[in-house]
Amino acid sequence: MPANTTASSGKKKKGRRARLIVIVLVLALVAGVGYGTYWSISTVRASFPQTTGSIELDGLSGPVDVKRDNYGIPQIYADTDEDLFRAQGFVQAQDRFYEMDVRRHMTSGRLSEMFGADQVDTDAFLRTLGWRRVAQQEYDTKLSPETKKNLQAYAAGVNSYLEGRDGKDISVEYAALGFVNDYKPEKWTPVDSVAWLKAMAWDLRGNMQEEIDRSLLTSRLNAKQIKSLYPPYPYDRNKPVVEEGAVDETAKKYDPKASATPDAGTGTGTGAGTGGTGSGTGAGTGSGTGTGTGTGTGSGAGTAGATQGFQSQLSGISDALDEIPALFGPNGSGIGSNSWVVSGRFTTTKKPLLANDPHLAPQLPSLWYQMGLHCRKVSATCKYDTAGYTFSGMPGVIIGHNQNIAWGFTNLGADVTDLYLEKVSDDGYLYDGGTKPFTTREETIKVAGGKPKKITVRSTNNGPLVSDRSDELGKVGKRAPVDNAAPDRGDGYGISLKWTALMPGKSMDAVFELNRATDFKGFRAAAAHFEVPSQNLIYADTQGNIGYQAPGRIPVRGGGHDGTMPAAGWDSRNDWKSFVPQAELPYEYNPKRGYIVTANQAVIDKKKYPYLLTEDWGYGARSQRINDLIESKIADGGKISTDDMRTMQTDNSSEIAKLLTPHLLKIDVDDPNVRETQKLLEGWDYTQEPDSGAAAYFNAVWRNVLKLAFGNKLPKELRVKGQCLSVRPADSTGPLDDLDERVRECGQRAKDSAQPDGGDRWYEVVRTMLKDEKNEWWQAPKTRLDPATDTRDELLARALKDARWELTAKLGKDVDSWSWGRLHQLELKNQTLGTSGPGFVRSLLNRGPWNLGGGEAAVDATGWNAAGGYEVIWVPSMRMVVNLNDLDKSRWINLTGASGHAYSAHYTDQTDKWAKGELLDWPFGDEAVEKSTTDKLVLRP
């Protein structure tokens, strides 16, 4: 049979460019590896998929067509569900198996088998969490028979592709691994697919980092200062998702006193106090307690009593968390998404338009894989006609549309994780005055090129002891933040993790149910099974309806704590009591205002809702900007088009610039060099285009404001690793002007997760103190070069100066040559060898940089961490706009391309358009797909 084993026929120029890259790769490998092995061009090209002609595929009941367009995006046509998902597994393995294989090793804690001893600690942490074990339990006990059949068909399709192929025939990365490892890919299983949902849940796990950070802050800040860094959500300014929606009437019967709501509840509060421990309510100072809610005996530890061991414990956990994001992406206030839907009353199409762009860490290949899954005739034996964004390694469509409805996701941000302090001994752990035995299991970690390592995983009734995973985490400190009634510290407290994702659920069922849903009722029924991760789900249908549903397994806590600080695990009053009933989670259907916006803001005003969802929402900078853009467009009878939706997705206006720039322009600057850059801000419209010098300078000023006002005052556990400061000792009080009396401390956190990260929480922090010109946060100590600052304007002046010289060093003396894009760059990195392989391999597998616009908490959320630098660390990982009037006129784009093969024409062929904010045509109907097809492959029984 004729076969095309290179690029698709519509990509002649890109095919020639790919061949040149292949030749360069061969030369580099021959010159650089030094193993005496010659890599031929045929070796590098061996893994390119066949995309035309026909292939025999065991297990099919009939022929399956795979139609690929000019960008290599496949649309699959079959006559049965089993054939459809078998083909999906085969096709995804063609393009992305190495990525799939790495993912399953991540989720099962087996990276050491592929990459050696450097991954043992990460594997040990992941084994302790037990994602793979939970996925196995879900598959065995929770998932429907139909879901299992689909998973089995998908796995069979993957394994059909693997059959008879060596690693080098699957992906060039395996050939590279072959120089140091005899690793061989193994067969795919249905549980491999289920486990990936755990990884996504981890990426979107809620406020776990904030819980750690609040505790770490107690070593240098008092309760009042900590509270000022976590201001309340501005409901009066930034609208929540649900304004007109409802919950079922039964919710009104719920007794809020059983929950840790901000205004009610009794029990044991856990928090950070100043000066010691005692009894009190809320956030106390002096002898009061910490930030726990409710009344009763609170627990807190003062800054005067140094909690060094406990700080070390939490810092160690934070370090472990930093290792996981190195694989899955950073977790912080910028991680989230945008989605919104507009009723046909306000669109040019007279039917709804739905937009979505999830914000995740940039990956190469992209996390998403675009695909269409079509039954030639929808029937009882073939139920699917859907298209959208899939995960390589998982059947079905995660985000997209079918022939009747469209849906999008954003992170709801519900607090679904809690850290518990545990009093541990050789016999077990303390609980309500008695000792309970640990649940234990042994795990063996196989190591490529080394000896296996055995670990023991211990769990309490709250969850696994994550503090067991390193020497630093082995013991809790002498003065952890607990009350006087706490048990004897002894060698310290352990820390366990309670997390909804470690409880078996039915989220995989929900994926298929969403794919099949035909109306809002079916959509809500599917959402009820989407337990983890907890997402905002938006909806539109071809009948003209729009809607929203908040799904997820969200805990109802005991009266003793609100999830903002670690809780005492030995006290049953701090247990999770139940979960918010699915029927009582917020939703909206055809709201009068005619649109719904979700962008990680508060879901619903807590005064109107009886359950506590979280105390750590995003602060609504992006969501309110989208609301404002929609309102301005539909004012006076205006209509919104598909292109308007795209334009909104690329809006890069900076809210913090609007707030702060007028104050910066009022500063009297003497230095002519600083005055020159200050002038860049005059007349600036606050947009962050790649070529904007004003955006570059403002963001540098913002970074320096945060550093002077907050960053230099935070404990080392939150500051960037390797950045050292002369600071006052942690147990000192009052001003310290003598430089010689300071101690030198170096930061300990990865730069992508350090604080202050500059997200919209920090917007709100600065907003609340901007009119208070003598707020204590405006005070910065003197240095060898600068006097101390005492007021707002003195600190802003110093930030203007520091930003000038920082950018001079980075961008040169010529201010006219400055641009935001030169600072704010995206480099796409292969997730394994592209980050830790030899330099020449990284250069061949990675792509970029791209100079980007947008920024932190902008709608075009090209996130950066102000503590760590200006480089892009999270992005709109894809963008789509669905036209419910004519699905063939929908539009989409991916961050990279369809292929995971580094020398394919489709490796990053969408990235240039993505960077410019452009979208591709998204064919769906038979005629539109056929018209766009450039390569056709027939899979035959």
N, C-alpha and C positions, 0 to 999 in steps of 0.2 A: 504494500500500500504506500502511496506517496505520503511523505511526512515532512513537515517543517520543524526542524529542531533548533531553530535560532529565533530571531525576533519575528514579530508578525509582519505580514507583507506590506502593511501600510506604513512602515517605519523604516524606509530605505536609508535615509540620512542617519537616523539614530542607530541603525544596524551597523553602518560603517564606523561610526564613532565607538560603538561597543567593541568592534573588532580591534580598533587601535588600543583601547584600554586593555583588552585581553593580551595583546602583544607586550604592552608595558608590564603587565602583571607577570608574564612568563619571564621576561628579562630580570625583573626585580627578584623573583623567587630564585631563579638560577644564580643570581649574584649574591643574594642575601641569606639564603637558608643554610648553605654550606653542608648539606647532607649528601652531596654527590648525586642527588636525584634530579633529573630533568623533567620539568613540568611542561608538557607540550600544550599547544593550543587546544588540542582535542581533549586533554584532561580538564581544562578550564571550562570548555563548552559542553562537556559530557552531561552536565546536569540540566541543561536548558530543556524545557518541556516540549513535547510534540503538541502542536496546536492545530494541525490540519491532518486530513486523511482519516484513518480509523484505527482503533485499538480494540482488541478483544478484552473484555472485562468480565471475569467469572462472577456469577451470581446475579447478573442482570436478567430481568424477565423480558426485556425488549430493548430496542436501540434508544440511546440517549444522545441528544445533540448538545454540543458545547460551542456556543457562538461567542467569539471574542471581538471586541471593537478595536479601534485604532490605538487605544491605551491598554490593550490586553485584558480588559474587564470582561469576565465571562458571564454569560446568561445560559442557564441549563434548562433543557426541556425533556421531560420524562412522562411516563404514563402511570407510575405508581409512586407512592411515598418512598418505598424502599429503594427503588431505582434512583429517585431524585437525591436522596441523602447519601447513597453509595457514590454517586457521581460527584456530589459536593466534596466528599472526603478525598476522592481521587484527584480532583482538580486543585483543591487547596494544597494537597501534598505536592503536586507538580510545581507549584509556585513558591510554597512557603514551608516545606517540611522542616528545614533546619530551625527556623523560628519556632515551629510547633514543638520540636524535640527539646529545644532549650527551655521553653515554657513548662513542659511537663516535668523536666528535671528541677526547675525552680519550685513548682508547686508541691513536689514530693520530697524536697530536700535532698536532691541527688546530684547537685551540680558538681560535686567533687569527682563523680564518676567520669565527667567530661573534661573538667578543667584542672583537676588536681587539688593539692592540699590547701591552696589559698582560699578555697571555698568551704572548708570544713566548718568554720564558725557560723557562716551563713546557713549551711545545711543544718547544723545543730539547732539553730534558732527556729528554722522552718519545721524541722521534725518536732520540736517542742510544741509549736502551734498545732501541728497535726492536720494540715489542710487535706492531704491525700486521704487520711483515715476518715475524715468527715465526709469527703466526697464519696468514698466507698460505702459509708453508711447510708448516704442519700440514695445512691444507686440501688443498694440492697433493700431498703425499707421504705423509701418515700416516693420515688418517682413512679409515674403511671406506666403500665405495660406499653402503651403507645410510644411514650418518650423513650423507653428502653429500646424498643425496636428501631427507632430512628437513630439512636446513639450507636446501636450495633451495626446498622447499615453504614453509617458514616465511618466507623472504625474499619469495617470490611473494605470500604473503598480506599482508605489510606493504606491499608496493608496490601491491597492489590497493586498499588503503585510501588511499594517498597520491595515487593517480591522479585528476587533475582537481581537486585541492584546493590552494589557496594556503596559505601559512603561517598566516594568521589563521584559516583554517578547520580547522587541525590543533591549535593551542594558542594561548592568549592571549599566551604569552611571545613567540611569533613576531611578533605584532602590535606588542608593545613594542619588539622589536628593529628593527622596520621604521622606527622614527623615526630610527635612527642607522646602519642597515645595510641593504643590499639583499639580504641572505642569503636563499637559497631552499633548502629541504630537497632532498636528492638521493635517488635510489633506494637501498634497502637491499640489502646483499649478504650471502651466507653468511659471508664472512670477518669482517664486522662482528659477527656473533654469536660467532664463535670468539675474537675478540680480547678480549671481556669477561672471559674466564677469566684473562687476564693481569693485568687490574686487580685481580681478587680475589686472585690470587697475590701481588701487590704488597702488598695490605693485610695479608696473612698470611705475610709473607716470612721470619719467624724473627728471628734475632739481629743483623741488620745494624746497627741503631741501637746495640745494646750494644757491638758491635765498634768502632764509631766512638767511643762514649763512653769506653771503656777507654783508647783512645789519647789522647783529649783530656784525660783526667784526669792524664796524666803531667806536665802543665805545673805542677801544684800538689801532687800527691800522690805518695808513694813506692809501691813495689810492694806492701808490706805493707798500706798503707792502702787501696789499690785492691782488693786481694784481700778485705779485710774488708767491702767494699761489695758483693761478689758471693759470699756464703757458699755452701757446698755444699748440695745438695738434702737436706732432712731425711727420708730414707727411713724412719728409725725411727719417725717421727711421722705423716707424710702418705703414705698408701699410693699406690703407682704404679697405673696403669691395669691392667696385666697382673700378676696374682699367681699364677695357676694355669695360664696359657697356655703356649704353646710356639712354637718355630720348628722348621723341618725339621731333620732330623738332619745335613744337610750343613753347617749353620751351625757345628756343633761342630768341623768340620774347618778352620774359618777360622783363619788365623794373625793374632792381634791385633797382632803386632809390625809388621804392614804398615800399621796404622792409628794415628792419633793418639789412642790411648786414654789415659786419665789416668795409668795406671800403667806403660805400656810404650811403646816406640817409640824410634827413633833418628832423627837428622837435624837439621835446622836449626829451632830454635824461635824464635818471634817474640814479643816481650813487652816489658814496661815495667820497666826496672830503675831503681835510684837511684844517682846519683853517677857515671854513665858507662856504658861498655860493657865487656863481658868475656865470659868463658866460664863456663858453669855449667848448672845444671839447675833447672827450675821457676821459682818466684818468688823472686828473690834481692834482697838489699839490699847496700849498700856497692858493691862491685865486681861483684856478681852480675848475672845477666841477669833477664829479665822473666818473664812468666806463660806462656811456652811450655812444652809438655809434651815428655817424652822427654829423651834425653841427647844430647850433642854440642854443637855451637857454637850458642849462643843469641844472639839479637839483642835489644838493649834500649837505651833511652836514659834517662839519669838526669834528675831534676828540676833538678840543678845545671847541666846543659847545656841551656839553654832551646831547645825545638824550635818556635820561633815560626812559621816558615814552614809547617811540617808541620801545626801546630795550625790555622793559617789555612786550609790546604787542606782538612782534614777538617771544619772548621767550615763552610766553603763548601758542601761536599757535604751537611752536615746542613741547611743553609739550603735547599738544593734539595729535600731530602726533605720539609722542612716545607711547601713549596709544593704537593707532590703530595698529602699528607694533607689539605690544604685542600679538595681535590676528593673524595678517597676516604675520608678519615677518619684520625684520629690512630692512630699505631702505638705501642704500649707494653705494659707488663706487664698492663694491664687488658683489652686486646683479646684476646678468646678466645671461649669459649662454655661452656655447661653441656650435658651430655647424660648420661642414664643409662637403664638398662633393668632391669626387675625381673622375675624368673621368675614364672610362674603359681603356683608353690609358695607365694609370699608375697603374692599379690594377691587381692582380693575377687572378681575376675572369673575366676580359675583359669587365665587365660592371661596372657602378658606385657603389661606396660605400658611404653611408651617415651616419654621426655620429651626435648625439645631446646629450647634458646634461645640462638642465636648472638649474641655481643656484638660490636656494630659501632657505628661512628659514627652518630648519628641523622641521618636524611635525610628530606627532604620532596619528593616522595613517598618512602615507605619503599623500601629496596633490594629488598624482597620483593614479589611479586605472587602472591596466592593463586589457585589454579585447579585444576580437575579436567579430565583428558584421558581420555575414555572411548571405546573402540570398542564399538559397539552389540553386537557379537559378536566376542570375541577369536578370531583365526584367523591363518593364515599371512600374510594380506594386511593384517590390522589387529591389531597385537600389544599394544596398550596399554590398560590400565585402571588409571589412577594419578591421584593427587591430592596436592597439597601446595603448596610454596613454589617459585615459578619466579623467574627473572630476566627482567625486561622486556628484550627484545632477544635472547633465547636460547630455542630450543625445548626441550621436555622439562621434567621436574620435578627440581629440585635436591635438596630435602629433603622427605620425605613418606612415602607408602606406596602400594602397589598392592593387588591383591586377595589377595596371599599374604604379602608381607613389608613391614616398615617399616624405615626407616633414618634416622639422624641424623648430623650432622657437628659436630665441634669442631676447633679448630686444634691439630694435633699439635705444632707448634713446632720441627720439625726444622731444623737449621742447613743451609740450602740456598743461602746466599749467602756469598761471601768477597770481601773487598777485597784487592787486590794492589798493592803498590808496584811501579812500573815505571820503570826507567832508560830515558829516551827521548832521542832525538836527531832531527835532520832526516832521517836515513836509516832510522829505525825504533826498535826497542826491543831491549834486551839480553836474551839468553836463553842460559844455559849457555855463556857466554864469547863468543858470536857475536851479530851484529846481524841481526834478522829484520825484514822490511818490514811496516809496518802494513797491515791490511786497511782500505780507506777507501771511503767513499761520500759523495756530495753529496746534500743534502736542501734543498728549497726550501719555506719556510714562507710561505704566503699570509696576508696581514694585511688584515682588514676596514678600509677607510678609509686604508690605508697601503701602502707599497711592500713587496714580498716581501723576505724575508731568507734568504740562503743560508748553510748551515753545512756543515762537513766533519766527518763522524763517523769517528774513528779507533778501531780495535780491535786488541788484542793477542791472543795465543792464549788469554788468560784471559777476554777480553770487552771491551766498549766502555770507552774512556777517559772515565769520567764527570767527571774533573777538567778536561776541555776546555770545560766548559759555562759558565764565567764567567771574567772577568778575575781574580777572586780565586783561582780554582782553577787558573789557568794554570801556576803554578810551585809546586814543592814546596819546603819550607823547607831551611835550611842544615844542620839536624841532625835528620833524621828518625830514628825508632827502629829502627836497623839495626845489625848487628854490624860489627866492624872489617874484616871481609873483604868488605864491601859495595862496589859500584863507586863511583867518584867521583861526588859529588853534583852537581857542575856547577850547572846552574840548578835542580836539584831533581828530585824524583820525581813521575811521574804516578800516578794511581790508577785501576785498572780494576776492573770489577765482574764477577764470575763468579756466575751465578745459573741454577738449573735451569730456570726459566721461559723463559729465552732459548734453550732447546733444544727443537726441535719434538717434540711428543708426542701422546698419544691421549686426553687427558682428556675431549674432547667425545664420543668413543666411549663412555667410561665412564658418562656421564650416561644415555644411552639404554639401556645394558646394565643399569644399576641399575634403571631404570624397568621393564624386562622380567623381571628376576630372579625366580625362584620359590622359591629355597631358599638355604641358606648357601653351597653350592658356587658357584652362579651369582653370588651377592653377592661372594664373594672373587675370582672371575674378573673381575668388573667393577672391583673395587677395584684390581686389578693394573694397570689402564689409567688409574687416576686418579692421574696422576703429579704434577701441579701444580695447585693448591697441595696440599701434604702435609697430610692431615686424619686425625683419628681418626674412624673409621666404626663406629657401633654398629648392632646388628641385632636384630630380633625377627621371628618368623613366626607364622602362624595355627596351626601345628602345636605351638606351645609352646616353641620353641627360642629362645635368645638367644645373641648373639655379638659379637665385636669384631675389627676388622682395622685394622692400621696400614699404609696404602698410602703411595705417594709415591716420587719419585726422590730418593734421599738419598745424597750423595757419601761415598765412602771417600777420605780425604785421605792424602797422603804423610806420612811419619813426622815431618815437620818442624813441623807446626802442628796446632792443634785447633780453629781457626775462631774463637777468641775475640779475636784481634788481627789487623790487616793483615799479610799474609805477603809475603815477597820474591818477586816475580814472575820475577826473572831466574834463579832456582834451580829446576830441574825437580824437585827433591826435594819441593817444596811443591805440586806439581800434584795435582789430583784423579786418583786412580788408577783408580777404577771407581765403581760404584754398588751399594748394598746390594741383593742379589737380592730380588725381590719375594717369593719363596718363603721367605725367611729373615727377613721382617719379623714382628714379634710379632702374635699373635692369641689369642683365647680363644673357646671354644665350650662353652656350658652349664657354666660353672664351678660348683663345689660350693657356693660361698657363695650363689649364686642371684641375683646382681646384678652389674652392671658400671657403673662411674662413670668418665666422662672429663670433665675440666674444666681441661685444659691443664697438668695435673701431669705428672711424669715418667711415661713410658710403661712403663718396666720398669727394675728395679734394674740399674745398670750393672755390678755385680759378677756378675750372672747372664747377661749378654748381651755378645757379643764385639764388636759394632759400636758406634761412637760416633755417637749420633743428634744430640745437642747437649749443650753445657755450660750452656745458658741456658733451662732449663724454667721455667714458672710454678712457684711454690713450694708450691702445693697447699692454700692456705687454703680456697678454694671446694670443691675436690674432697673434702677430708676432712670438711668440714661436711656435705656431701651423704651421704658414707659414714656419718657419725654419725647423721644423721636417719633413714636407712634402717634402720640397726642398732637404733636406739631403737624404731622402729615395729614391727619384726618380732620384737623380743625377746618371749619367753614366748608365742610363737604368734600374734602380731599380724599383721594383713593390711593391705595398702596398696591404697587405692582410687584411682580417677582423680582425685578431688578432693584426696586426699593428695598426689599428684604435683604438682598445681597449687599447693598450699600450700607445698610444698618449693621450688618455683620462685620464690616470693615471700619466702622467708626472708631477713631483712635483718640478722641477727645479725653483730656486728663482732668478729672474732677479736682484732684489736689492742686493742680496748677491754677485752676480758676480760683481756688480758695487762697492760695499762698502768694501768687504772683503780685497782686496789688500791694501787699505788705513789703515784698522784696523791692518793688520799684520806689518805695518811699524811703528806703535806707539811704542815708547820706554817705556816699563812698568817696574817699579821698584818693585812693590809689587809681591812677589813670588806666592801668591794665584791667583792674577789676571793674571800673566804670565802663570800659569798652565792652565787656561781656554782659554787664547789667543791661546795657542798651539793647542787647539781643531780645530781651523780654518785652521791650516797648512795642505795643501794637500786635504782639503775638496772639493768635486766636486759640491757643491751647491745644492745637492738634499736634500729633506726634508722627509726622511724616518721616520716612527714612532720611530725606535730605534736609531736615530741619536742624539748623544750628541752635535755635531757641530751645527746642525739645531736648537736645543734648545737654545744654547748659542747665536748664531747669532741673532735669532729672539728676544731674550731678549735685546741684544745690540741695535738692530734696534728700539725696543720699547722705550728704554731709550734715544737714539739719538733724536727721535721725541719729547719726553717729554721735554728734555732740550732745544732743538732748537726752538720748536714751542709751544708745549702743555701748558707749564707754562706761556706763553705770551698771550694766547687767553682769551677772556672774559669768565666770569663764565658761561654764557649761553651755551657755547660749551663744557665746561669741564665736567668730570664725576661727577654725583650727589654725594655729600657727601665728595668728595676729596677737601680738603681745603689747600690754599696756602697763604703765606704772600707776597703780591704784592704791587706795587706802586699804588697810587690812580689813577683812570681812567683819571682824568683831569690833571695829572702831566706830565711834560716833562723832557727829559734828564735822565742821569743815577741816580740811587737811591741806594747808597751803604750802607746807614745806615739802618740796619735791623729794628731798632725801629721805623722808619718812615713809614714802610709798613703797609698796612691794610690787614686784614684777609678776604679772599673771598672763598666761597665754591661753587663747581660746581653744575650745575642744570640739566644736561642732562643724560638720561639713558645711561648706559655704552655701549650698543650695537650701539648707534648712535652718540656717542661723537666724538670729533676731538682732535688731528689728528688720523684718523682711520687706517692709514698705507697702504691704497690702492695705486694703481699705479699712482694716481695723486700726491701722496707724493713721489713716486719714481722720478717723473719728477721734482718736486720741488727741491729735493736734488741733482739730476743730474745737474740742471742748476747752482747750487752754489758750486758744489764740488771743482772746480778748483779755486774758489775765497776764499782763506784761511782766509781772514779777513772780509768776508761777515757779516753783522750785525746779521743775524740769528744764527751765531755760538757763539754769546755772551750769556752767562748765568750768572745770578747774583750769588754772593757768598751765602753760607748757613752757618749754625753753624759748619758744618763739612767740607765743601769744599770751596776753593777759587773761585773767579769768573773766567770764561773762556772768552778769547778774540779771539781765533783762532779756526779753524777747528780741528786741532790735539788735542788741549786742551779739546775741548768738546768731541771728540771721546774717549780720554783717560778716561774722567770722565764717559762716558757711558759704557766703558769696565769694569770699577770698579763697577759701580752701578748694572750692569747686573750680575756680579759675586755674589754679596751679595744678590741680589734678588733671584737668583736661589738656592743659598745655603739655604735660608729660605724656599723655596718651595720644593726643591728636595734633600736637604741634602748636607753634606760637601764632600762626595765622588763623585768627578767629573765623574769617570768612570761609575757611576750608572745613570747619567743624560740621558734623552731621550726626544725627541720632543713629542712623543706620551703621555708621562706622563703629560706634560703641556697642550697639544693640544687635549682635549677630547671632544667627542660628547656624550651628554645625550639626549635621545629621550623622550619628555614629552607629555603626553596627553594634548591637547590644552586647556582644561578647568579645570577639577578636578586635573589634573597632575601638574598644575602650581599654583593653588590657593586653592586646597582642603586641608583637614587635612593631616598631615604628613604621617600617615600610609596609607592613600588612595593614595597619590602621589607615595609612594614607591611600591605600588602594580600595579599602572597603568603605571608607567614610566619604561623605560629600559635603560641600559647602566651602566657605561660609556664605550665607545670604544676609544682606543688610536689610533689617526689617524696621517697619514702623510699629505703631501700637505700643502697648506697655502694660504695666501692672494695673489691674482693676479697670482697664479700658474694656470696651465691648470687644475690640480686636485685642484679645488678651494674650499678647506675647509676653509672658510673665518673666520677671527678673527679680532677683533677691537683692535688695538694697544693701544688706550687710555683706553680701558676697561678691557683688560685681554687677555688670550690666548685661552679661550674656544671657541669651534666651534659654530659660529652663523649663517652661511649659508653653503650650501653644494650642490654638484651635486645631485639634488633631484631625478634624475633617470639617467640612461645611456642607449643608444641604438646604435646599428650599423646595418644598413639595407643593405643587399646584394641584389642588383637589378638583379643579374644573377639567383639567387635561393633564393627566399624569405624565404624558410624554413631553410636556413642557416643563417638567420639574428639572432641577439643576443640582449638581453635586461636584465635589472635589475631594481628593485625598491628600494627605500631607506628602506622601512619597509616590509610590506607584503600586501596581498590582503584584509585581514580582519581588521575591526575596533574593533573587540571583544577582549578585553585585555587577555583573557585566551585561545583564539584559537591558534592552532598550526601555523596559518598563520598570526599572529600578527606582528612578526618581523623576519620571517623565511628567508628573503632575506638579512637582514642587515649584517650578518657576511661576506657573499660573496661580498656585496657592499663595505664594508670596505676594503676588500682585492683587490678590483678592478676587480673582476670576473664578468662574464656575464652568464645568463641562455640561453638555447636554446629557440627559439621563433618560434614555429610551426605556420603555416598559412594555408597551403593546407589541404584538407579534410583528406588525408591519414596521414599526419604528426600530425594533431590534434587528430585524432582517436588513433594513436599510443601512444600519450602522455597522453591520458585521463585516470584518475583514478576514478573519480566520474561522474555519468551521471544522470541528473535530467530532467524529461520530464514535461513541462508545458502543460496542456491540457485544451481545451475549457470547 
